[in-house]
């Protein structure tokens, strides 16, 4: 079915900028797109410059440097190479010194590159983050294009505004990590599968490339594979000519899904071949043994051995009894409702309202129903898989929601009512104000109903609030306000405090009576504090906070 024949894509679907003069129309929409993405770029660039390495970043940056110098997959097999190859573009531009004879684990690999080989960690981290920032902006264009095709230019701009002001996407899009790239590639694959309704020969292979890129970035995207294959088959079926028999149309639909699968598998293999054309694999740590159905599923994966071993590592992580923290409760294991609760805290209130309106619109409005599976099915499957996971570490495991649901939210404008248009504009403005108010502290954002970023630490931990990003800011604060004072530090992160000029001891290693002066505790460590640390905090008075992620106490 041609896209122009699809009522969802009708130019009458939603209000847009057509009321402007012809000359204004040519520049108004591009200008608004540039402004929205420009403010997002400024926000991400600012945080990239100011934040010290988060917990996961040194691993990815160190592995990216290893790819460049060793041309082998050795460390971090639990994540495929593509996302780290993206990071490697920035690392190559920074051109840091590397240690070709390094034999430690992946955590030590990153620390050595950043702090022990004469490199400037500020410069290396900034360059490593820049390619992810660029990719995040590119996915913003996908959000705009997808929503515009469905419901008009106004819908595209509304969707892009929600994307560009999302605190979670700004926070993680400014880091040298894999969460935003993986989610963005899944969105891109769904969009291209939708476009295959019009031109399957062009868009089916491209959907396979995007799906392969997602699989080659994070293994957590695997649950989306059957959904996207089914959506591709649906698109090819919808594109059949009226003269085509049902049997032939079904065969073409199955063939289309097969093409996506084959191209995706090829993309994964290519990502490994780019690193090492000989596909050598000699893991630096023992690979867990996986039994039962999981073991059989891993063995059947049509991917390189290092990918399958990485899956085994991931399954071992799922069997680990991780600690979680939610609404003041410290627990061991996982809560199935953790992610919905965390999203309720960390998503702007206006965005939550527009997400709900968008879901209702794509389900209830006849013209939008054909796109509902493309927007809602991948999101639902990935969310269910993340909710069943063992790691309650943050909303970064659900970054696909602000992408897919931004598109759905823009589609709410398909209902041509003046009050709906005014409501969408007002809610988008509310989201923008809420996002701008948290600048530049996007990682600890929480919405107004939960007290804002200064109170996130009372309800959540880890990458929701404190991921080790404020060590540099702590060093500046200690020099400016507390020069010469004795400092006791419990820091949860991958940075090296001494590099930033912080001279401190661990208060847990001495008798409590000796702990006098400033007690500095990462909020993630405070959330999980027990025993001696809990007693030290209880006997201290909070006097300062750094970036809403580190608290200073006076003893």
N, C-alpha and C positions, 0 to 999 in steps of 0.2 A: 504494500500500500504506500503510495507516495506521501511524503510528509505534508505536502500542501493539501492533500486530500484528507488528512487526519484532522478532525475538529479540534484536537488538543492544541495543534500548532496554528490554529487560525489567528490571523492578525487582530481579530476582534475579541480575542480571549481576555484581554485585560487592558486597563488604561496604561498608556505610556506617554511618550513625549511627542506624539503626533500633532498635538494642538499647537506646538511651537511652529514658527515659520520654517519653511524649507531650509533656509540658510542656517538657522539655529539648530535644527535637528542634526545637521551634519557634524556639529562639534559638541553639542550638549552631552549626548550619551558618552562618547569617548572621554570627555572631560570629567564627567562624574565617575566613570570607571577608574580613570587615572587618580583622581582625588581619593577615592576609597582605598585603592591599593597603595597609594602613596602614603596615607596615614598609617596603614598597616606596616609598610616597609619601615617607616620612621620608628614605630613602636618596637618592631622586632630588632631593628638595628641598634636602638638605644639599649635594649636589654642584652643584646649580644655583646655590646661593648662593656657594659657595666658588671655583668655576672661572671663569677669565677666558675670553674668546671663543676657541673653537676655530677651526681654519682655515676651515671652510666657513660658520660661523654668521654672520659679518658680511655675507656676500653675501645670505643668505636674509633676514636682518633688514632690511638696507638695501632689498632689493627689496620686502619687505612694506610698509615705510614708503612706498616709491614707489607701490605700489598704492593706499595710503590717500590720498595727496596728489595724485598725478598721474592716477590712474584709467586707466593705460595699461600694457601689457606692453612694456617696453623692455629691461631687463636680465635676465640669467639665463634666456634662452629654452630652454636645454637641460633645464630642469625645468618642468613645467606649473605652473599657479598654485595648485592647491588646498592643498598643504602650506604654502605661503607665506601663503595666506589664513588658515589656522589660526594661524600665527605672528602674523599681522597683528592678530588679536584681542588678544593680549597687548601688541603694540606700540601699538595704539590706546589701551589702558588706561594705558600709560606716557606717552603723548602727548609724544614727543620733538620737539624742533625739527628741521625738515628744510630742505634747500636745494633749492627748486623749480627753480632754474636749473642744476642739476648736469649736467655733460656728460661726465664721465670714465667709466672702465670699472667693472664691477661690484665689483671688489675695492676700488677707491677709494671707491665709493658707500657701502659698509659702514663703512670707516674714517672717512669724513667724518661720517656720522651719529653714530657712537659717540664719536669723539675730537675733532672739529674744529668742532662747532656748539654747544658749551656744554652738551651732555647728560651725564648721569651714566651711563657704560657699565655699571656694576654694576646699576643699576636697570633700564635698558632691557633688558639681557640676561636678567635674572630674569623680567621680565614676558613677554618673548618666549618663554621656555622653559616657562612655566606651562601654556599650552594643550597643548603636546606631552606634558607630564607627565600632564595630565588624560586625554588620548587614550590614552596608554600604559596607564593604570589601567583605562580602559574596555575595552581589548583583553584585559586580564587577566580581566575578567568573561566575555568571549566564550570564552576558553580554559576557564574553569570550567564554563560552561553547555554547551559542546560535549562535554567529557569526561563530565559528569554525565549527559547524555542517552544517551551510549553505554554507560556502565558503572556508573552509580550515583554517589551523593554522595561516597563515599570516593575514587573515581577523579577526580571533579571537584576535590576538595581537593588531591589529590596533584599533579594537573596545574597547578593554580593555584600551589602552593608552588614547583614547578620554575620556572614563569614569574616569580613574584615575587622569587625569589632569583637569577635569572640575572644574572651580572655584566654581560654584554653588553647586555641589555635595560635594566638600571638605568642603565648608562653612557650609552647613546644615547637612552634615553627621557627623560633629564634635559637634553637639548640641543635647541636650536632648529634641528633638522635634519629631513630627510625620510625617513630610513631606517626608523624604527619605524612612522610612519604608513602608509607604502606597504606594508610587510609585514603590518601589522595589518588593513588593508583587504582584502588578498588572503585572509587567514585568514577574515575575516568573510564574504566572498563564498563561500568553500568551505563554511562552516558553514550559510549560508542555502540554498545549493544542496542540501546534505544534507537540510535540513528540508523542502525542496520535495517530497521523497518522500511527505510526509504531506499538505501543503496547497500544491500547486503554484501556485494562483492568488495566494496571498498571498506566498509566498517567492521565486518566480521573479523578479518585478520588483525585490524587495529585493536579491536576489543581483546583479542588474544594477547597481543603485545602488552597492553596495559595490565591484564590479569597476570601475565608472566612476570611483569615488573613488580607487582604486589607480592607474588609468591617468592620472588628473588630478593625481597626486602625483609619481610617478616613472615615466619611460619604461622603466626596467628591468623593470617588471611586465608588459610586453607579451607575453613568452613564455608567461605563464600564461593568456592569453586563450583559445586553442584548447582547453586543458585544462579550463577552467571551463565553456566552452560545452558540451563533451562531457559533463561531469559533470552539468550542468543537464539535458541531453537524457536522460541515464541516469535521473535522478531522476523526470522527468516520465513516462518509460516505466515505471518501477517503480510509479508511482502510478496507472496505468491500471486501470480497472474490469475485472473478469473477462469481462464481456460485450462489451467493446470489441474490435473486430477488430485484428489486428496492423497492418494498413495504417493504420487510423485512429490507433492508438497511436503508430506511427512518425511520422505527420504531426504529432501533438501534441508529440512529443519535439523534432522539428525546430523547430516553432513556439516551444516554450519556449526553446530556444537562441537563436532569432532575437529573442525579446523581451529576453533578457539582453544581446545584442549592441546592440540599438537603445537600450535604456536606458543602457548604459555609454557609448555614443557621445554620447547626449544629456547625460549628466553631465559629460563632458569639455568639450563646448561651453558648458554652463552655467557651469563654473568660469572660462572666459575671459570670458563675458558679464558675470559679476559684477564682474570687474575693469574691463572697458571694454565697455559695451553696443554701441559702434560697431565693435569688433574692429579698431581701428587697429593697424598693425604697421609700424614703421620701425626695424629693428635698429640698435643703436649700434655694431655691429662687422660686418665682412663675414661672410656665411654661406657655409660651405664648399660646394663642388659635389660631389655624390655620384653616381657613375656605376654602371652595371651593375645587378645584381639588387637591391642595396641602394637605389639611386636609384629604381628602379621601385617597390619596396615603399613607400618614403617617399611617392612621388607618389600611390599608391593609398590611403593612409591617409585615412579619412573625418573628419579633424580640421581645426581652423583652420590657416591658413598658418603662424602662429607656432609651433604644435606641430610641424609638419613641418620647419620650419627648425631647431627645437630638436633634432629627430632627426638632422638633417644635422650639427649641432655634435657630437652624441654620437658619430656615426660617425667624425668627424675625431679625436675623443679616442681612439677605439679604434685609429686608425692611428698614434698617437704612440708613440715608443719610450720608455715610462716605465721608471724604475729601480725595482727591487724589492729586498727584503732578507728572507732566510729562513734561519734557523739559522746566522747569521754570514756568509752568502754574499751579496755585492752583485752584482746582475746587471741586465742591460738586457733588456727584453721581459717576457714573462709565462710563468709555470710553471703547467701545467694542474692540478698537485696542490697549488698554493699554499693555496687555501681549505681543503681537508681537513686539511692540515698545521697551518694557523693555528687551525682549530677544535679540533684535538686539543690544542693548547697552551692555548687560552683558554676551554675549556668545563670546568666542574667535573667531576671524575672520576665522582662519583656520578650526575651528569646524563648523562654518556656511557653509563654502564651501563644507566640507565633508558631512554634513547633506544633502545638496542639491544633491550632487553626489550620495549619497546612495539612496535617494528617487527615483531619475531617474533610478538607476540601478535596484532596485527591481520592478519597473514598466515596464521597457523597456526590460530587459534581460529575455528571455523566461524561462530559468531555475530557475529564482528567483521569477517569478510571483506567484507561489503558496503560498509563504510566505508573500507576500505584505499585505494581510488583517491582518495577525497576528502582523505585525510591525506597520502598518499605521492606521488601523481602531481604535484600543484602544487609540492611541495618538490623533487622530483627534477628537474623541468624547470627551475625557477628556479635550482637549484644548478648544473646543467649549463651553463646560459647564463652564470652568473657565473664558473664555472671557465674558460670559453672566452674571457672578457673580457680586455682588455689591462691592466687596472689592479689590480695586486696590492697594495692599500692597506689591507685590513683585513677582519675578520669582519663589519663592518657591511653588507657586500654579501650576507650570508647570514642576516640577522636573522629571516627567516621560519622557519628551522630551530628555534630555541628555542620558537617559538610552536606550529607544527604538531606537532613531536615531543614537546612537553609533553603535548598531548592524547593522542598515541599512548602515551606512557609511563604516563599515568593508566589507560589501558585494560588494562595488564598485570594490574591487580587483578581483571579478569574471571575469571581462573583462581583458583578458590576453594581455595587451599591456605594453611594458616596460615603456613608458612615464607615463602611469597611475600609475604603481607601484611607480615610482620615485616621482610623484606628491603627492600621498598619504603619502609617507614617509616624504616629505618636509612639507606638511601641518600638519601632526602629530607633527613634530619637532617644527613648528611655535606655535602650541597650547601649547606644553610643555614649551617653552621659555616664552610665555605670562603668563602662569599659575605660573611658578616659580618666575617670576619678581614681582608678587603681594604678595608673601609669606612675612609674615604670615597674611596679611590683605585680606582674601578671600571674606568676606561679601560685602565690597564696590568695588569689582572688576568691571571694565568696560574695554572694549577692546580698542586697540590703536586708532581706528577711532574716538572714543569719548573721548580721552584724558587720558585714564587710570584711576586707582582708585582714584587719587587725584581730579578728576573732576566729579565723579559720582554724588556727592551731587547737582550739578547744574542741573541735569536732572531727578533724581529719589529720592525717600525717603524711609523711613521705612526699612523693612528687605533687601532692595536692597543695603543699604549703612550704615544705623545707626539703630541698633536694641538694643541699650543700652549696647553693648558688651565691650566698652572701658573705663568703669569707673575706673577700677584698673590701667590702663595705665595713665589715667588722674591724679590719685592720685600720681603716681610715678613722672610724669612730674612736677607737682606743687611742690613737695618736692625738686626735683633736680634743677629746673631753676627759680622757683618763690617763694622761701621760705619767709614767713612773709607777702606776699602781700595780700591785700584784694581781695576776690574772690566773684563774683556774678555768680550764676549758674542756667541755665535752662537745666535740664537733662531730656531726654525722655527715660525712661527705668524702669526696675523693681529692680535695685540695690538700696542700701541704701548708699548715699554718705558718711554719717558720719562714717559708719563702716570702710571705707577705709581711714579715717583720713582727709576727705575733709570738711573744715569748710567754708560754703558759705551761702549766702542769695539769695532769689529770687528777681531779679531786677524789676519784675513786681508789686511788693508789696510796693514799695517806690516811691517817686517823682523822675523823671529822673535826676534831678540835683544832687541827692545824690549818683548816680551810678558812682563811680570812682574806677579805678584799673583795674582788669582783669574781663572781661565779657566772661564767658564760656557758649557756647550754643551747644547743640546737633544739628547735621546738619538736622535731621528730623524736629526738632522744628524750626530751621531757615528757612527751606523750606516752612513751613506753617505759618510763622510769620506774624502777622497783628498788627495793633494798636501800643501800646507802645513798644512791643518787636521789631517790624519792625523798629521803629524810633530809638531805642537804637542801633540796629545793624548798621543802616545807619550812625549813628554818631560816629561809632567806627572804629578802624583800625585793621584788622586781623594781628596777629603776630605769630601764631603757630597753628599746627593742631595735633590731636591725632588720630592715626589709620585711617586717612581719614574719620572719623565719628564725630569728635568733633572739633570745631574751637574756638580758643582763640582770643579775641579781646582786644585791649588796649583802655581804656577811661581815 
